[in-house]
Amino acid sequence: MTTLPHSFTMIVTLIIVLAQTLVVVNSLPEADKITNLPGQPHVKFQQYSGYITVDDQNQRALFYYFVEAEKHPTSKPVVLWLNGGPGCSSIGVGALVEHGPFKPGDNNVLVKNHYSWNKVANVLYLESPAGVGFSYSSNTSFYTLVTDEITARDNLIFLQRWFTEFPEYSKNDFFITGESYAGHYAPQLAQLIVQTKTNFNLKGVAIGNPLMEFDTDLNSKAEFFWSHGLISDSTYDLFTRVCNYSTIRRQTIQGNLSDVCAKINGLVFTEVSNYIDQYDVTLDVCLSSANQQAYVLNQMQETQKIDVCVDDKAVTYLNRKDVQKALHAKLVEVSKWSACSRVLHYDRRNLEIPTVSILGSLVNSNIRVLVYSGDQDSVIPLLGSRSLVNGLAKELGLNTTVAYRAWFERKQVAGWTQVYGELLSYATIRGASHEAPFTQPQRSLVLLKAFLEGKPLPNVK
C-alpha cells in the first residue's frame, strides 16, 4: 500500500500533539459568525467563515466557510469539502457554483440553491493549500513548491484546531469529500488521520471525478473523446498508438514536449475546438467575452436551468469589498481574488503519485469509500475511474455485493453503480460534469445522502 514517509508521519504526530495541547485559538466562533452575506435571501441556519492558523511561525492561515445544516445541525454529520486544481477554491467553486446554500445570480444578488448539501449535513469548505482563494502565508516563499505531504499536514492541523473552536461538532460523524485533484487531497488526509490516530469520528471518503492514477485516468481521455464523436478515427489512433495523453502531460510538465506529441496534441484540440467545455462535453460555453449569456436546459428537468456563466459571477462577487468584509476575509500578497491560484506553484510531479492503494488501506481501516463520476467529463473520464475501482476491489479480494445497475432519482435513471463488499462503491451521475453538483445538483444530493446514511442508491420503484 502507498503510505506517506515514516519520518513525515512522526513529525506530524508531534505537531498534532502540540496542536492539541498548545493550540492558540485565533478567534472565537462567535467572531467568525456571518451576520448576512450581501444580497443573500433570508435563512435560518448559521454560517461562519474566517481563518485558522496552521503554522504560527510563518503566519500561514487557511480560510474556511462553514454552513450549518438547515435542521438539527448538532445531530447531522460534518462534511469537509476540498476542491482540486491543485490550487482551486472550495468556496468560489464548491460553495458558490456547486452545492453551497447560495449561488450568485443577476443584479448582484445571491439566489437560494434548493439542492444545497447543507440539507443533509453541516458542510465545511476549506481553501487549501495556503495561496488558494483567501488562504495565505505571510512567508510567500511557501508558495514556490507545495507538495501533497505539506497539504495533508496543513489540512490535518486545520481540522484539529477547527474542531477545538467548534467542540459541539467534534463527536459528529465526519466525512471527507472533494473532486478532481482532491483524489489526492482527500485520501491522503484520511490516511494521515488514521496513521496519527487523531480523534475524529471519520466514517467515509467520497471523491468525484478524482485523479487517482496518472496514466489510467489521463489516457482514458482519448477513448472518451472518440466515443463522443469529438475526434476522428485517425486522430484516435494517433492519440493512443503514437503519443497518448499521459505522455503529453508528462512532457509538458517537464518542459520537453516532443514535436510529434505537440503535433498530435494540436490536432486533437483542433478537432475538439475551443467551443467545447471539456469539463462537460454536452454543455454550452460561457460567451461573456462577447457580452452574451448562455444557458442550457437540463434535459430531465425542464424547470432547472444551468447558468454556464456562474463562475464569472462568483469571481465578481468574491472580489467585492463588502462581501470580503462580511466573510471576514482579506487579500494577502494578491490584488484580486481568483478561483484558481495565480501565486501557488504546486509540485506537478505529485500528479503521478498514485492514491488508489490509499483508498484500499482506508477500506481495510473500516472507512467507507465512494468514487463517483460525472459521466460527461473528459478531464477525468468515468472510464479510468471505473476500471481503477474494479481493479482495487480485485486486489482487496472484495466480492460484488451490488451488481452493476442503474440507480434512480424521481423515477429517472440518475446513473449507474456497483458495490464491492460493505465499504467500497462506485457510481456515475448521469448527465453530470467534472463538477457534478453544478450540472446535476439534485442527483448529486441524492448520492451524498445515501452515502452519508450508508444506504444503497435508490432503485426503481
N, C-alpha and C positions, 0 to 999 in steps of 0.2 A: 504494500500500500504506500502511496505517496504521503510523506509527512514532512512537516517543517523541521529544520535542523534542530538537533537536541540542544545545542548551546543557545539557540534563539529561544526555545521553549523555556529553558532555565531562567533566562533573562526576563522573559515576560512574566513567569511565575513570581519572580521577585518584585517586578513592577506592580503586579496585581495585589500582592500582599501589602505593598506600600500604599497603593490606592485605597485599599480597604481600611487601613489604619490611620493614614495621614491625609486623607482626601481633603482638599481645600474646595469648598463649595463657592463657586463664583457668584451665584445669585440664587435666591430662593425661588421656588416655582411661582410664587405669587408675583414676583417681579417679572417673570417671563410670560405671565398670562397676557394673551392678546385681548384687548378690550373690544376692538372691532377693526376688521380689515376694510380699507377704503372700498366702497361700492359693494360690500357683501350683503346678501339677504340676511334676515333675522334667523338665528338658530339658537337652540337651547343647550347644545353641547359646548364644552370648554375647548379652547385652543391655547397652545403655548409655543413659544419659539425663543431661541437665544443661543448662547454659546456654552460649551463645555470645554475647558482646557484639558488637553491630553498630554502636553509637555510644558510644565511650568517654566523651566529654564529658558526655552526658546519661544515661549508665549505662542504655542501652536494650539489653535482652538477650532473645534468643529461646530458647525451650525446645524441646529435641528429645528424641525417643525413637528409638533405633537398634536394630534387630533383625537380627542376622547371619543369613544363610541357614543352613538346617538342615545342609547338607552343602557342603563345599568353598567357603566364603564368599569367599575371595580370587579365585576364578575366576568368580564369579557377578556379574551386573550390580548396580549400585546404583540403587534406585528411590526417588525423592523423592515423598512423598505430601502433598498440600495439600487440606485441606477448605475449603469455601466459606463462605457466610454472606451478605456478608462478616462475619467475626468468630467463626467456629465452630472448635472444637478438632479438630485432626488426631489427637490422642491419645484423647480421650474419645469421638470419633465414629469416625474412621478405624480406629484400632488396636483399641479395646475393643468396638466394635459391628460393624465391618465385616470387616476382613481381617488383623488382628493375630494373634499366636500364641495369645492367650488371650481369653476372654470372661467377664464376671462372671456367676457362677451364683448359686444359692441358698446360704444359710448362710455368706456372706462368703468364698466360695472362687472361684478362677478355674478355668475348665474349658478344656481344650485345644481350639483351633479346628483341625479337621482339614483345612481349606481355607485356611490362612494363606498369605499371599503370600510369606512367607519360605521356603516350599518351593521357590521358583524364583528368589529374588532376596534381596539384602540390602535391607531396607526402612527408610527414614529418614522418620520422621513429624515434621513441623515445625509448631509452633504460631505462626502468623503472621497479622497483624502483632502487634507488641507490644500487650498489653492482652487478648490471646486466651489462654485457658487459664492456664498458669503463666508465660507470657511477660509482660514488664513493661517499663515505663520509669520511672525514678526521677523524671523530669520529667513529671508527669502531664498537663501542657498538651499533650503529644504526642497524647493521645487525642482532642483536640477536633475535628480534621478530617483524618483519614488518607485518603490517596489511593492510586490504583493505582501511581503513579510511586514514592511512598515505599515501598510494599510491595515492588515489584520491586527497588528499590535495596537495601533491607534484606535481602531474601532472597538476593540475589547476594553481598552481603558475608558473610552467614551461611555460604553454601556455600564461599566461598573460605577462610574460617577453619576451617570444619569439616573440609575436606579436608586442611588443614595439620595438624590434630590427628590425622587418620586417613589418613596418607600411603599406607598399603598399599592403599587403595581409590581413589587419585587417578587411576589409569590404567584402571580398570574402565569398561566401557560404562555410560553414565549415562542414565537416563530420568526425565522429569518427568511425574507423574501427579496426578490430582485430580478433583474433581467439583463441580458446581454453579457457584458463583462462581469456582472455580478455572478456569473457562472464560476468566476474565481473568488470574488469577494465573499459571497455567502457561504460556500462550503469551507473555505479557509478559516473564516471567523468561527463557524460552528465547530470545526476541528480544534481550534485553539481553546474554545470554551471547554470542550471535553478533556483535552490534554491537561489544562491547568486546573481542572475541577472547580471552575468558577461556579458560584452558587446561583445559576439562572435555571429556571424551570423550562429548559429548552426541549420542545416537543417535536419540531419539524423544520424542514428547509424546503422552500418551493422556489424554483428558478425558471424563468421564462426565456425562450429562445437563447439559451446560455452558451457561451463559449466554454466548452469542456475539453476538447481535444483538437488542436490546431489543424492538423491535416484533414481529419474526418469532417469536421464542421465546415471548413472553408472549401474543400473540394466537392462538397455536395451542391455548391452554388451552380456548377456547370449543368448538372442534370436538372436542377430546378429551373434555370433559365430556358433550357432546351424543351423541357416538358410543358412549359407555359408559353411556348412559341416566341420567346424573346430573342433567341439566336437561331441561326440556321444549322442544318445538319453538318455542313462542312466546318463551321466555326466550333460547333460542339466537339467534333473530332479533334481539332487542333487544341481546344481548351482542356481536353482530357489526355490526349496522347503526346502532344509536343511540349506544352507548358501549362500545368494546372494552376489553379488559383492560389493554393498554399505556397507554391514556388514563387509566384509573382509577388505575393505579400512578403514573403521571407526576403526576397532580393530587394524589395523596396525598402524594408526596414533597415537592411544592411547597406543600402545606398549603392547597390551594384546591379540594377535591373538590366538584364541582358537585352540585346537588340531583338532577338527572336521573341522573348517574353513580352517586351514592350509592344511589339507589333501585334501580337495576339491580344494583349490587353486592350489596345486601341481598337482593334476590330470588334471585340466583344462590346465595348461601350458605344461604338458607332451604331451597331445593330440595336442595342437596347435603347439608346437615345437618352438625352438629358431630361426628357419629359416623363420619365418613369420613376416613381418613388420606389427605390429598391427595398425600403422597409415594408412596403405593401404594394406589390406589382399591379394590383387592381385599383389602387386609389389614385385619384387625380392629384396633381401637384398644386401648391400654393402659387398663385400668379401675382403676388403682392408687388413684385418689381414693375409690373405693368398696371399697377393700381386697380387690379381686379381681384375679386373674391371668389374662390372656387369652393363649391360644396359637392358632396356626393351622398346619395341616399343609401342607407343600409338596406340591402335588398330584402332582408327578412323582416324589418321593422320600418315601415314607411314613415312613421312618426319621428324616428330618430335620425337627426342629421349629424353628419360629421363635418366639423369645421376644420378644413385642412390648413388653415392659416392660424390655428390656435397657438402654435409655437411662437410665431411672431408676436402675438398678443401677450403671451406670457413674458417674453423678454421686455416688451414695453412696460408691462405692469410692474415687474420687479425692479425696473430702473427708476420708478417714481420715488421721489424722496419721502412722500407721505406714507407710501407702502413700506419702505425700508424702516421708517420710524415706528410704524405700527408693529412690525416684525421684530423690533429691537436688533436690527441688522445694520452692518456698516461695510463699506468697501475699504479694503486694506491693500495698498500697493497696486490697485487696479482702478481705472477711472470709470468703468462700466461693468455692470453685471452681465454675464453671458451664460447661456445654457450649458455649454461645454467649455472648460477652462482654456484660456489662452496663455496662462503662465506655467501650468503644470507640465513637466517633462517626465512622463512615466517611462520606466524601463520597458521598452517594447519587446525585449527578449522574454519578458514574463508571459507574453501571449502564448508561448509554446509550452508553458508548464501545464501538464495535464491535471485535471481535477476529478476525473471520473472515479478513480480509486478512492479519493477522499469521500465521495458520496457513498462508496461501499463501506468505508470504515464507519461512517455515520449510521448506516443501516445496522451494522454489527454492534453499534452502541445503543440500539433500540430507539433511534430517532427516525421519524417518518421523512421520506424524501419524495418530492414530486418534481418531475421535469415536464414542462408543458411548452407547446409551440403554437404561436400564431401561424396558421398554415399558408399565409400569403407573403411571408417574409423570405426574401432571397439573401439576406445578410448572414443569418444563421438559420438555414432552412431546416424544416422538420426532418428531412431525410437523414441528415447526420445525427441529430439528437436522438431520433428513434432507434437507429442502429446502435448507438453508444449505450443507451439504456438496456436494449436487448442483450448486448454483449456483457454488460455489468451483471445482469441477472444470471446469465450462464456462469460467469466467473464466481458468483456468490452461491451458486447451486440452488437458486430460487425457482420454484415451480410457478407457472402461471396460475393465479387464483381467480382472475377475471380475464377471460379470453378477449382478444381484440374485438371491440364492439363500438357501436355508436352510442353517444350519450346525448341527452336531450335538455332543452330549455324551452318551456312553453310549447311542448309537443313538436318542436322543430329540432332537427339534428344540429347539435351545438358543437360537435367534434367527435373524436374517436379516442378511446382509452384502452389501456391494458395495465393489469396489476400483477405484481410478482411478489409472492409471499404475502406478508402482512404489512410491509413498510415501504416498499418501492413501487412507484407508479409512474406512468407516462400518459399524457393526454395532449390532444391537439384542440385548438379552438378554431372552429370553422369560420372562415372569412376574416380572420384577425391578422393584424400586422405584427411587426417586430415588437412594438409596444401594444400588446394585445388588448389591454383595457381601454386604449384610446379608440380603437375601431369596433371592438365588441365588448362594451362595458358591462352589459347585463350578463352575458355568458361568462365573462371573467369573474364576476361577483359570485355566480353560482359555483364556479370551480373553486374559488377561495373558500366559500362557506363549507363546502363538502370536505375540503382538505382540513380546515381547522377543526371540524367536528369528527374527523376520522371516519367519514361515511363514504360509500361508493357514489360516483357521479350518477345523476338521475337516469333511469332507463325509461323507455316509452311506457305510458300508462294506458 
